[in-house]
Structure formats: C-alpha cells, structure tokens
Amino acid sequence: MSIVTDVAAAPNAIALAHFESILQFETDCWDVHHALSTGTHDFVLLDVRGPDQFAAAHIDGANHLPHGKIINAKLAQYPAETVFVAYCAGPHCNGAARAAIRLARLGRAVKIMPGGITGWIDEGFALVNSSPAAA
C-alpha cells in the first residue's frame, strides 16, 4: 500500500458532490479563455489587483475593480443575476478570494480563477496593457 491509497478514496457519491461543489466556486484559465475567445462568456471578468498591476498587464476583456473597492455603487451597472469571475496575480495571491467574499456579502454570484495572471501566462495566453505608449 502506498501513501496515496493509505486513506481510501471517497465513495463515488461523496466524490461527485465534492468535485461538483468545487466548480461552483472556481473556474480555470482555459475555460475563461475559451469563453472570451468564442464570444460565449456570460460572466464579468474582474481583475482585482492594484491599478499599476492592471495597467502593466491584464487579460483582454477584464474589468478593473480592486478587491478593496468592491461596493454596491460600483456594481450598480450590472444586473443582479450577473456572475462575476475574479482573478488576481496568481495562486500565491488571495485577492481573488477577498473579492469573492465582498461580492458574496453583496449578494452577487461569484467564482474565482485561482491561477490568475500566473496561470494565464502558464497556459500560453496573451495579456494586454493599458500603459501609455512610449513616445
């Protein structure tokens, strides 16, 4: 017996419930990229990092809203049923989770994209910037 199987795998019904529940809370970079590139996105992608980080590089189509500034007034333009997908720098950053907490407290549907910018780059997807062009 290995340390992998030392603890038995969960029964199928419990495993199914567990793994389905994970997808209620998060999505991945590939799925977001696919939805954005095929025009089938039915969510608002939020980059919740600071303004300098966003200006330097972000996902094309992302809206910038730092996690600390998520309040009802900033969300008023979005219908109540809007699903938000929050991302930050990467798996070492908890900004997306902080944003998700704020959105959930405001009664908004939310998922996080745990890989963030790091995961996006790891998948080979391009970033854009909003920095002024060098003269």
C-alpha positions in Angstrom: 0.0 0.0 0.0 1.3 3.5 -0.9 0.7 6.7 1.0 -1.6 7.6 -1.9 -4.0 4.7 -1.1 -3.3 4.6 2.7 -6.5 6.6 3.0 -9.3 5.2 0.9 -10.8 7.2 -1.9 -14.2 8.7 -1.1 -17.3 6.8 -2.2 -18.5 7.9 -5.6 -21.5 9.9 -4.4 -19.3 11.8 -2.0 -16.6 12.4 -4.6 -19.2 13.6 -7.1 -20.7 16.1 -4.6 -17.2 17.3 -3.6 -15.9 17.9 -7.2 -19.1 19.4 -8.4 -19.0 21.8 -5.5 -15.5 22.9 -6.4 -16.8 24.1 -9.8 -19.5 26.2 -8.1 -16.7 28.3 -6.6 -14.0 28.4 -9.2 -13.1 28.1 -12.9 -9.8 27.8 -14.7 -7.9 30.0 -17.1 -8.6 27.7 -20.1 -12.3 27.8 -19.6 -12.3 31.6 -19.2 -10.1 32.0 -22.3 -12.3 29.7 -24.3 -15.5 31.6 -23.3 -13.8 35.0 -24.1 -12.4 33.9 -27.4 -15.6 32.3 -28.6 -17.8 35.1 -27.5 -19.8 32.8 -25.3 -18.9 34.5 -22.0 -21.8 35.0 -19.7 -19.9 36.5 -16.9 -18.0 39.6 -16.0 -14.3 39.1 -15.6 -12.8 41.2 -12.8 -9.1 41.9 -12.4 -9.0 42.8 -8.7 -5.3 43.8 -8.5 -4.0 47.3 -8.0 -4.1 49.9 -10.7 -0.4 49.7 -11.6 -0.5 45.9 -12.0 -3.6 46.2 -14.1 -2.0 48.9 -16.3 1.1 46.8 -16.8 -0.7 43.6 -17.9 -4.2 42.2 -17.7 -6.5 39.8 -19.5 -8.1 41.4 -22.5 -11.8 41.9 -21.7 -11.3 42.1 -17.9 -12.8 44.9 -15.9 -10.6 46.5 -13.3 -12.0 46.7 -9.9 -9.6 46.3 -7.0 -11.0 44.0 -4.3 -10.9 46.7 -1.7 -13.2 48.9 -3.8 -15.9 46.4 -4.4 -19.1 48.1 -3.2 -22.7 48.2 -4.3 -22.3 51.5 -6.0 -19.6 50.1 -8.3 -21.7 47.1 -9.2 -24.9 49.0 -9.9 -24.4 48.9 -13.6 -24.6 45.1 -13.6 -27.9 43.2 -13.4 -28.5 41.3 -10.1 -28.0 37.9 -11.9 -24.5 38.7 -13.2 -21.9 36.1 -12.5 -18.5 37.6 -11.6 -15.2 35.8 -12.1 -12.4 37.4 -10.0 -8.7 36.9 -10.6 -5.5 38.4 -9.1 -1.8 37.8 -9.5 -1.9 34.0 -9.1 -2.1 31.1 -6.7 0.1 32.9 -4.2 -2.3 35.9 -4.0 -5.6 35.9 -2.0 -7.0 39.0 -3.8 -9.5 36.9 -5.8 -10.8 35.2 -2.6 -11.1 38.6 -0.9 -13.0 39.9 -3.9 -15.3 36.8 -3.8 -16.0 37.4 -0.1 -17.0 41.0 -0.8 -19.1 40.1 -3.8 -20.9 37.3 -1.9 -21.6 39.6 1.0 -23.2 42.0 -1.5 -25.4 39.1 -2.7 -23.6 38.7 -6.0 -22.8 35.4 -7.8 -19.1 34.8 -7.9 -16.4 32.4 -8.9 -12.6 32.8 -8.7 -10.0 31.9 -11.3 -7.3 30.6 -8.9 -4.4 30.6 -11.4 -4.8 34.4 -12.0 -2.2 36.1 -14.2 0.4 33.4 -13.5 -2.0 30.6 -14.7 -3.0 32.6 -17.7 0.7 33.0 -18.7 1.4 29.3 -17.9 -1.4 28.4 -20.4 0.3 30.5 -23.1 -2.4 33.1 -23.3 -1.6 36.7 -24.1 -2.0 39.7 -21.9 -2.7 43.3 -22.8 -1.6 46.5 -21.1 -3.1 49.9 -20.7 0.1 51.8 -20.1 0.5 54.8 -22.3 2.7 54.0 -25.3 6.3 55.1 -25.1 7.0 58.2 -27.1 
